[in-house]
Amino acid sequence: MESLEKIFKERITTGGPLPEGVPIHQIFELAKELYLVSPESAVAFLDHTPVFLSFLSSEEYSDEDILSRVPFTRLPLKKEPEVEETDTTQRLVLTAGWTHYFRGWADQGRQLAKRSPAVAYQYFQSTPPFLNHGEMINVRLWSDWAIQILAVGNESEEAAVTLLRSSPRLLEFMSFRELKDWFALGLLLVRDSSTLASAFFSQVPDSLNSLYRAERLGVFGLIRSMAKTLPNEAVEFYLECLEGLKALSSTVRSTVLELAEKLAAGQPEKISGSFQKILGPLLSFSNPVQLLVTENLDRLAEVSIESALHFLSHSKRLVSEIPEAFLGQWVDRGLELLAEDERRGNEYFQFISEEPERELSRWKEAVIL
């Protein structure tokens, strides 16, 4: 490999202007420390140094951290919304200088390089896209995630690389807080299999972006429940769940996730099957009917999981034969029976007694006034 001095000259001294006030000799010293551990990582560090520094604000280009006082407004505790009072109290705020972030970035890279040069290289490569959507203050925690993955074992290198490569893409539509939940799932998986964790981290489907934050968190919750005992099935279900939700109306997605967990009744091995049982019938309905069926299914699941599953299996027939406005009344009769006698109520939703057919005929002939 070329000498560090030559690389430094190409990348830094002649590679474009640096922000004013940045001592070039400090950059060289940091690169030299890194070069001793991993020459490839040192090159990546120098390649991305100008871009990294460009993300720092002018206030951060100070040789030392600055302790300043800033005023803040405290809202009153009174209930009257029209009353606002300003508290001129000042708070001490520590503004980190450029060396705090820059040296921290380099030091973390060196720590990664000691464990895996490949992960350190990816860390420096992924930092600019991370900062395009993330914040400077979160870079250290993000790199700590890679260290945690590597700490699991020697075979976890690919999982750490994939984590660093994929996370900037997720930040295009996720908050960093949400990204933590995503990472926590991968960390749970890597303890069982680094291959599974790599597969999970590598999946950044468009369907994930199409969901709302609450829906994504709901998916993560189901995957977490499965991953503890069924890691392979959890990763497989991850994509199935995302694609299935994408095909549903946004008005029912969160409820469907909650129902899948309810119908599984605390048994992780039933989560995927429960989700598919709900998804199948709903996909045959238009948006308003999806909501109607889901609302009634949710009502039933609160009382009887068994009856809820039976209702779901007959939902296509019910929707095709009863005017939508009266589906709730048909379900109401079943709920009454469940309250009186659980066996009769379950038979009602199974259609193995005469009563559901009589009730069906009643609402078939009903007229909406």
Secondary structure, DSSP 4 states (H G I P E B T S, - for coil): ---HHHHHIIIIISSSPPPTT--HHHHHHHHHHHHHH-HHHHHHHHHHHHHHHHTS-GGG--SS-EEEEEE-----SSS-TT-------EEEEEEPPHHHHHHHHHHHHHHHHHH-HHHHHHHHHHHHHHHHHS-GGGHHHHHHHHHHHHHT-GGGHHHHHHHHHHHHHHTTTS-HHHHHHHHHHHHHHHTT-HHHHHHHHH---HHHHTS-HHHHHHHHHHHHHHHTT-HHHHHHHHHHHHHHHHTS-TTTHHHHHHHHHHHHTT-GGGHHHHHHHHHHHHHTS-HHHHHHHHHHHHHHHTT-HHHHHHHHHTHHHHHHHS-GGGHHHHHHHHHHHHHH-HHHHHHHHHT-SHHHHHHHHHHHS----
